[in-house]
Amino acid sequence: MKTRKTLKKSKHIVPIVPIVPIVPIVPIVPMNMENVVPIKIDSRGKGCCQGFCLEISKSNENEKENDNVVLLKTRKGTHYSAMQVQDRSTTFLYANFMNKFIQNLPERNMTICILGFACGSQALELSKYRNVARIDGVDMDPDMFRAFKTLLLLTKHNEQNDANKIQCYESDAESFLHRISPETMYDIIIDDIFVEYDKVPISYDFIASKLKPGGYLLINIIEENDLKRCMFQVNHAFEHVQLIKFDNGNKCIICQKV
Ligand SMILES: C[S@@+](CC[C@H](N)C(=O)[O-])C[C@H]1O[C@@H](n2cnc3c(N)ncnc32)[C@H](O)[C@@H]1O
């Protein structure tokens, strides 16, 4: 029988609400990643791709010094993904933490869904792991996938990276979860969605219904107000909840479905 790590019980335990299976409305097809125009990088290490700015910098606050890092910025200047050029590993602290957590799980052939894929720095690192079989990356912004493809071209080929494990879906996260078949259950769902779009957040009860028994939801949060709302909701939806705070302001919530 499979064994799973069990998290400490949260103080606020509420029985799990039974969930009715959701029937898919529209079949979803992975994005075609072939026809992407690569960007050109100038001598200052800057490039442009469909209105986005891609920057290669030597370091920033989250990075090890002297490492080449690719940063993806939106038009507003927000950093959405960061990646070491040498080995395509993610440089976000919370993502590193989540990845190590996943790498150390005893399960094999795990399927992972990343809500808020951006340009896939976390996914690329996860794809190296032997215990990860498939990663579904969901993002509502198609420019993120163009940048993902660009990063694949920019970064060195590494035998350990298996980008073929990654399927990209351009969709709002909630509608993606509604449209997958009722049989599709993930071992792990990562919620890395920015709430800056002023949208009602997805219900964590609903996300829990898309996890296999024993599966995990890993959430990245920055704002304190979001944290309060989120902790309240996950304590209703999951029996085991654990909060980890990082010095740089990110918070990671690990929730396990029993
Ligand atoms: C913090 S970034 C994700 C970083 C990424 N996980 C990585 O590995 O680099 C947040 C992403 O969430 C996406 N996003 C925001 N709201 C969304 C929604 N409702 N559905 C799908 N994606 C969304 C944004 O387009 C953005 O790319």
Ligand as a Chemical Component Dictionary entry (heavy atoms), coordinates in Angstrom:
data_LIG
# 
_chem_comp.id                   LIG 
_chem_comp.type                 NON-POLYMER 
_chem_comp.pdbx_formal_charge   0 
_chem_comp.three_letter_code    LIG 
# 
loop_
_chem_comp_atom.comp_id 
_chem_comp_atom.atom_id 
_chem_comp_atom.alt_atom_id 
_chem_comp_atom.type_symbol 
_chem_comp_atom.charge 
_chem_comp_atom.model_Cartn_x 
_chem_comp_atom.model_Cartn_y 
_chem_comp_atom.model_Cartn_z 
_chem_comp_atom.pdbx_ordinal 
LIG C1  C1  C 0  3.157  34.489 -10.033 1  
LIG S1  S1  S 1  2.807  34.212 -11.727 2  
LIG C2  C2  C 0  3.118  32.472 -11.820 3  
LIG C3  C3  C 0  4.626  32.099 -11.761 4  
LIG C4  C4  C 0  4.888  30.703 -12.306 5  
LIG N1  N1  N 0  4.232  29.683 -11.497 6  
LIG C5  C5  C 0  6.359  30.375 -12.506 7  
LIG O1  O1  O 0  6.738  29.200 -12.323 8  
LIG O2  O2  O -1 7.142  31.223 -12.886 9  
LIG C6  C6  C 0  1.039  34.374 -11.778 10 
LIG C7  C7  C 0  0.387  33.980 -13.115 11 
LIG O3  O3  O 0  -1.014 33.776 -12.896 12 
LIG C8  C8  C 0  -1.704 34.080 -14.094 13 
LIG N2  N2  N 0  -3.129 34.251 -13.762 14 
LIG C9  C9  C 0  -3.718 35.230 -13.022 15 
LIG N3  N3  N 0  -5.047 35.012 -12.891 16 
LIG C10 C10 C 0  -5.315 33.859 -13.556 17 
LIG C11 C11 C 0  -6.517 33.087 -13.773 18 
LIG N4  N4  N 0  -7.691 33.479 -13.260 19 
LIG N5  N5  N 0  -6.427 31.950 -14.496 20 
LIG C12 C12 C 0  -5.239 31.539 -15.021 21 
LIG N6  N6  N 0  -4.072 32.224 -14.848 22 
LIG C13 C13 C 0  -4.099 33.372 -14.123 23 
LIG C14 C14 C 0  -0.993 35.348 -14.600 24 
LIG O4  O4  O 0  -1.207 35.519 -16.007 25 
LIG C15 C15 C 0  0.478  35.022 -14.243 26 
LIG O5  O5  O 0  1.159  34.498 -15.350 27 
# 
loop_
_chem_comp_bond.comp_id 
_chem_comp_bond.atom_id_1 
_chem_comp_bond.atom_id_2 
_chem_comp_bond.value_order 
_chem_comp_bond.pdbx_ordinal 
LIG C1  S1  SING 1  
LIG S1  C2  SING 2  
LIG S1  C6  SING 3  
LIG C2  C3  SING 4  
LIG C3  C4  SING 5  
LIG C4  N1  SING 6  
LIG C4  C5  SING 7  
LIG C5  O1  DOUB 8  
LIG C5  O2  SING 9  
LIG C6  C7  SING 10 
LIG C7  O3  SING 11 
LIG C7  C15 SING 12 
LIG O3  C8  SING 13 
LIG C8  N2  SING 14 
LIG C8  C14 SING 15 
LIG N2  C9  SING 16 
LIG N2  C13 SING 17 
LIG C9  N3  DOUB 18 
LIG N3  C10 SING 19 
LIG C10 C11 SING 20 
LIG C10 C13 DOUB 21 
LIG C11 N4  SING 22 
LIG C11 N5  DOUB 23 
LIG N5  C12 SING 24 
LIG C12 N6  DOUB 25 
LIG N6  C13 SING 26 
LIG C14 O4  SING 27 
LIG C14 C15 SING 28 
LIG C15 O5  SING 29 
# 
